[in-house]
Amino acid sequence: MNWTLDQLNAFVTSVKCGSFSAAARQMGKAQSRISTAISNLETDLGFELFDRSARLPVLTQDGEDMFVEAQAILEQCERLQARADTVATGEEIALTVALDEAVPIDVFEDFFQKISAKFPLLKLTIINGSQADIARWVDEKKADLGFLFRVNVLSDSLEYLSLGFFNQALIVSPEHPLAQFEKPTLIQLNQYRQLVIRDRVGHSQEKPISANHWYIDSYYYITALVIRSVGWALVPEHVLESGWYKNQTQKLSTDHILDTLQIEWGVVKRRDSGMGNVMEWMIDEIEHTFKKQ
């Protein structure tokens, strides 16, 4: 293989521009250099790319096939150079982001859309979990950045930035026996099953109010079971506005619940990991987004 990228570039540009002279003008080179580069490419390949019998050179059948291949090679070279430039400027090539499954879906859909536009070459992996799953994945280096609801003490190896608080709502199905009470007491709540959030492996879980309770690792599945009158639950208010859950539950007063009804949420990363341009932008952007709300 003796052909060069300069030869391929001259060839592709000539095809796109329609002539050697037009390609020379676009590339800022003498026409003779373009003609020579293409002639040398034909010699190295062992066949003609252009039929030169007409006033303007026309691609041969082999030339048409090679044009497709040459374009692909040059496009890959551009991607390779872009990634090299990304590394040189301190911009991450790839990131894995872990999301608590209960974060506001619409906010993060907008967030990831902005990332795709601002960092088109970034390889992003998004994984979802609940409760302490997120912190554990970041701590174990399975994720670079985690957005989570904070329910317990985090590892000393992690840095945490609070992004604010979400309010919880006490919900039941309209058909549930508790629905008749506008302000249920603790005694009344204790008479019925509570659906309580926990992480997937059971390392972290909310303290139940009712002695009769189930642990479930998803606020959305909890809400779905509440709708079916399986039990009552405390869930972040924004979950109730998601999809088919909307308007299918009944909110009750939390006046008799003494525990805090706010859930803190934030972003977490390892202390020993660097923070490039992309990660800095992501944290600033999501922090700015929630300050506006």
PLY file of the C-alpha trace (Angstrom):
ply
format ascii 1.0
element vertex 293
property float x
property float y
property float z
element edge 292
property int vertex1
property int vertex2
end_header
0.00 0.00 0.00
1.75 3.14 -1.26
-1.15 5.54 -1.65
-1.46 8.50 0.76
-4.24 10.43 2.45
-3.30 13.51 0.40
-3.94 11.51 -2.77
-7.29 10.31 -1.48
-8.23 13.85 -0.52
-7.35 15.16 -3.98
-9.39 12.36 -5.56
-12.49 12.84 -3.39
-12.41 16.63 -3.68
-12.12 16.41 -7.48
-15.17 14.16 -7.68
-17.19 16.42 -5.41
-16.12 19.61 -7.22
-16.57 18.15 -10.72
-13.09 18.86 -12.08
-9.40 18.92 -11.19
-9.27 22.71 -11.58
-12.24 23.28 -9.24
-10.66 20.93 -6.67
-7.38 22.83 -6.93
-9.16 26.11 -6.23
-10.96 24.69 -3.22
-7.80 23.12 -1.79
-5.62 26.14 -2.56
-3.20 24.15 -4.70
-1.99 24.23 -8.29
-4.02 22.12 -10.71
-0.88 20.24 -11.70
-0.47 19.03 -8.11
-4.03 17.68 -8.05
-3.58 15.95 -11.43
-0.26 14.45 -10.32
-1.70 13.24 -6.99
-4.57 11.45 -8.74
-2.27 9.96 -11.41
0.04 8.64 -8.68
-3.00 7.22 -6.82
-4.07 5.38 -9.99
-0.54 4.00 -10.38
-0.47 2.83 -6.75
-3.91 1.21 -7.04
-3.20 -0.36 -10.39
-6.25 0.89 -12.31
-7.74 4.11 -13.69
-10.16 6.12 -11.60
-11.19 8.53 -14.35
-12.01 8.22 -18.03
-10.15 11.18 -19.53
-11.40 10.78 -23.10
-14.04 13.49 -22.66
-13.51 17.22 -22.03
-13.93 16.63 -18.29
-12.74 13.46 -16.54
-15.54 11.01 -15.69
-15.36 8.32 -13.02
-14.89 4.78 -14.24
-16.88 2.00 -12.59
-13.82 1.18 -10.48
-13.49 4.87 -9.72
-17.08 5.05 -8.44
-16.44 2.11 -6.12
-13.21 3.65 -4.85
-14.89 7.02 -4.30
-17.20 5.45 -1.72
-14.30 3.73 0.02
-12.08 6.83 -0.07
-14.81 8.99 1.46
-15.21 6.51 4.30
-11.47 6.50 4.98
-11.24 10.29 5.05
-14.31 10.58 7.32
-12.75 8.10 9.74
-9.51 10.09 9.69
-11.47 13.23 10.59
-13.08 11.42 13.53
-9.68 10.15 14.68
-8.19 13.65 14.53
-11.16 15.10 16.37
-10.73 12.58 19.17
-7.02 13.34 19.33
-7.82 17.05 19.60
-10.33 16.22 22.33
-7.69 14.41 24.39
-5.19 17.23 23.88
-7.65 19.83 25.18
-8.58 17.82 28.27
-12.04 16.93 27.01
-13.23 13.44 27.91
-13.68 10.93 25.09
-16.15 8.75 26.99
-18.20 9.01 30.18
-20.60 6.79 32.07
-23.41 8.55 33.93
-25.48 6.76 36.56
-29.00 8.06 37.19
-31.38 7.37 40.02
-34.45 6.03 38.24
-36.65 8.61 39.98
-34.92 11.78 38.76
-37.21 14.02 36.63
-37.29 12.35 33.23
-38.10 15.44 31.14
-35.28 17.47 32.71
-32.68 14.82 31.95
-33.98 14.21 28.43
-33.35 17.92 27.74
-29.99 17.65 29.52
-28.77 14.75 27.39
-30.03 16.44 24.23
-27.85 19.46 25.06
-24.86 17.17 25.67
-25.33 15.49 22.29
-25.27 18.87 20.55
-22.38 20.40 22.50
-20.14 17.31 22.55
-20.97 15.38 19.36
-17.96 13.05 19.66
-18.54 12.07 23.28
-19.25 8.39 23.88
-21.86 8.46 26.63
-23.18 5.50 28.58
-26.28 6.01 30.77
-27.16 3.47 33.45
-30.11 3.57 35.84
-30.45 2.39 39.43
-32.07 3.30 42.70
-30.94 4.68 46.04
-27.40 3.59 47.01
-26.84 1.80 43.69
-25.68 5.07 42.15
-23.07 5.93 44.79
-21.77 2.37 44.79
-21.34 2.31 41.02
-19.36 5.57 41.12
-17.28 4.30 44.04
-16.54 1.06 42.17
-15.61 3.05 39.03
-18.49 1.58 37.04
-19.69 5.15 36.51
-17.84 8.47 36.31
-20.69 10.63 37.55
-23.87 9.86 39.46
-27.10 11.77 40.03
-28.85 10.40 43.10
-31.21 10.89 46.01
-29.09 11.00 49.15
-30.47 8.77 51.88
-27.41 7.73 53.86
-23.78 8.56 54.54
-21.58 8.36 51.45
-18.15 6.78 51.24
-15.18 9.02 52.08
-13.85 8.32 48.59
-16.76 10.27 47.05
-17.40 13.97 46.58
-21.02 15.11 46.74
-22.63 18.33 45.53
-26.19 19.00 46.64
-28.50 20.17 43.86
-31.60 20.77 45.95
-34.63 19.01 47.40
-37.75 17.28 46.15
-40.97 17.11 48.17
-42.67 13.78 48.80
-46.38 13.16 48.58
-48.45 10.64 50.52
-50.50 8.76 47.94
-53.16 6.06 47.81
-55.51 4.72 45.20
-58.94 6.41 45.22
-60.34 2.94 46.00
-58.01 2.34 48.98
-59.61 2.41 52.48
-57.29 5.28 53.49
-58.76 7.47 50.73
-61.67 8.30 53.01
-59.34 10.10 55.43
-58.20 13.56 54.37
-55.60 13.68 57.17
-54.75 10.09 58.14
-53.16 9.60 61.55
-50.16 7.37 62.20
-52.49 4.82 63.76
-54.59 4.76 60.61
-51.52 4.51 58.35
-50.20 1.63 60.45
-53.30 -0.38 59.70
-52.38 -0.71 56.03
-49.41 -1.86 53.97
-46.77 0.74 53.13
-44.63 0.47 49.99
-41.11 1.64 50.81
-38.15 2.49 48.55
-34.82 0.67 48.83
-31.79 0.01 46.63
-31.51 -3.17 44.59
-29.26 -5.11 46.94
-30.75 -3.89 50.20
-27.81 -1.83 51.46
-29.96 1.26 51.72
-33.66 1.64 52.43
-36.09 4.17 53.83
-37.36 3.70 57.37
-40.98 2.51 57.13
-43.80 4.13 59.06
-46.09 1.11 59.00
-45.09 -2.21 60.58
-46.75 -3.83 57.56
-44.56 -2.91 54.59
-42.96 -4.05 51.36
-39.57 -2.89 50.06
-39.40 -2.03 46.35
-36.47 -0.62 44.39
-38.41 1.72 42.09
-40.62 4.72 42.84
-42.40 4.12 39.54
-43.23 0.52 40.40
-44.30 1.64 43.86
-46.69 4.14 42.27
-48.03 1.49 39.89
-48.83 -0.78 42.84
-50.40 2.10 44.76
-52.76 2.60 41.81
-53.76 -1.05 42.20
-54.49 -0.50 45.94
-51.64 -2.77 47.06
-50.61 -0.18 49.63
-49.87 3.46 50.35
-46.55 5.23 49.81
-44.44 8.35 50.02
-43.03 9.25 46.59
-41.40 12.34 45.04
-44.12 14.61 43.68
-42.67 14.78 40.17
-43.08 11.00 39.79
-46.85 11.48 39.92
-46.71 13.68 36.82
-45.00 10.98 34.75
-46.87 9.22 31.96
-49.92 7.19 32.81
-49.42 7.70 36.58
-50.77 11.22 36.26
-54.11 11.80 38.01
-54.47 8.12 38.99
-53.61 8.52 42.65
-55.08 10.50 45.52
-52.88 12.72 47.68
-53.49 12.74 51.41
-52.34 15.18 54.07
-48.95 14.53 55.70
-49.72 16.63 58.79
-49.32 13.67 61.13
-45.99 12.46 59.67
-43.19 13.87 61.81
-40.27 12.75 59.62
-38.98 15.12 56.95
-40.83 14.86 53.66
-38.03 16.33 51.57
-35.46 14.24 49.74
-32.09 15.79 49.02
-30.57 14.98 45.67
-27.24 15.79 44.08
-24.30 14.69 41.99
-21.45 12.46 43.11
-17.97 11.62 41.75
-14.83 9.96 43.04
-12.35 12.26 44.78
-9.40 10.67 43.01
-10.85 11.08 39.52
-10.06 14.06 37.34
-12.73 16.34 35.94
-12.39 17.36 32.32
-14.27 19.94 30.33
-17.29 17.75 29.66
-17.84 16.73 33.27
-17.42 20.32 34.47
-19.97 21.49 31.92
-22.42 18.76 32.87
-22.32 19.64 36.56
-22.61 23.38 35.90
-25.49 22.85 33.45
-27.60 20.64 35.70
-26.95 22.89 38.70
-28.01 25.94 36.67
-31.10 24.09 35.40
-32.39 23.33 38.89
-31.61 26.77 40.25
-34.02 28.16 37.65
-36.85 25.86 38.76
0 1
1 2
2 3
3 4
4 5
5 6
6 7
7 8
8 9
9 10
10 11
11 12
12 13
13 14
14 15
15 16
16 17
17 18
18 19
19 20
20 21
21 22
22 23
23 24
24 25
25 26
26 27
27 28
28 29
29 30
30 31
31 32
32 33
33 34
34 35
35 36
36 37
37 38
38 39
39 40
40 41
41 42
42 43
43 44
44 45
45 46
46 47
47 48
48 49
49 50
50 51
51 52
52 53
53 54
54 55
55 56
56 57
57 58
58 59
59 60
60 61
61 62
62 63
63 64
64 65
65 66
66 67
67 68
68 69
69 70
70 71
71 72
72 73
73 74
74 75
75 76
76 77
77 78
78 79
79 80
80 81
81 82
82 83
83 84
84 85
85 86
86 87
87 88
88 89
89 90
90 91
91 92
92 93
93 94
94 95
95 96
96 97
97 98
98 99
99 100
100 101
101 102
102 103
103 104
104 105
105 106
106 107
107 108
108 109
109 110
110 111
111 112
112 113
113 114
114 115
115 116
116 117
117 118
118 119
119 120
120 121
121 122
122 123
123 124
124 125
125 126
126 127
127 128
128 129
129 130
130 131
131 132
132 133
133 134
134 135
135 136
136 137
137 138
138 139
139 140
140 141
141 142
142 143
143 144
144 145
145 146
146 147
147 148
148 149
149 150
150 151
151 152
152 153
153 154
154 155
155 156
156 157
157 158
158 159
159 160
160 161
161 162
162 163
163 164
164 165
165 166
166 167
167 168
168 169
169 170
170 171
171 172
172 173
173 174
174 175
175 176
176 177
177 178
178 179
179 180
180 181
181 182
182 183
183 184
184 185
185 186
186 187
187 188
188 189
189 190
190 191
191 192
192 193
193 194
194 195
195 196
196 197
197 198
198 199
199 200
200 201
201 202
202 203
203 204
204 205
205 206
206 207
207 208
208 209
209 210
210 211
211 212
212 213
213 214
214 215
215 216
216 217
217 218
218 219
219 220
220 221
221 222
222 223
223 224
224 225
225 226
226 227
227 228
228 229
229 230
230 231
231 232
232 233
233 234
234 235
235 236
236 237
237 238
238 239
239 240
240 241
241 242
242 243
243 244
244 245
245 246
246 247
247 248
248 249
249 250
250 251
251 252
252 253
253 254
254 255
255 256
256 257
257 258
258 259
259 260
260 261
261 262
262 263
263 264
264 265
265 266
266 267
267 268
268 269
269 270
270 271
271 272
272 273
273 274
274 275
275 276
276 277
277 278
278 279
279 280
280 281
281 282
282 283
283 284
284 285
285 286
286 287
287 288
288 289
289 290
290 291
291 292
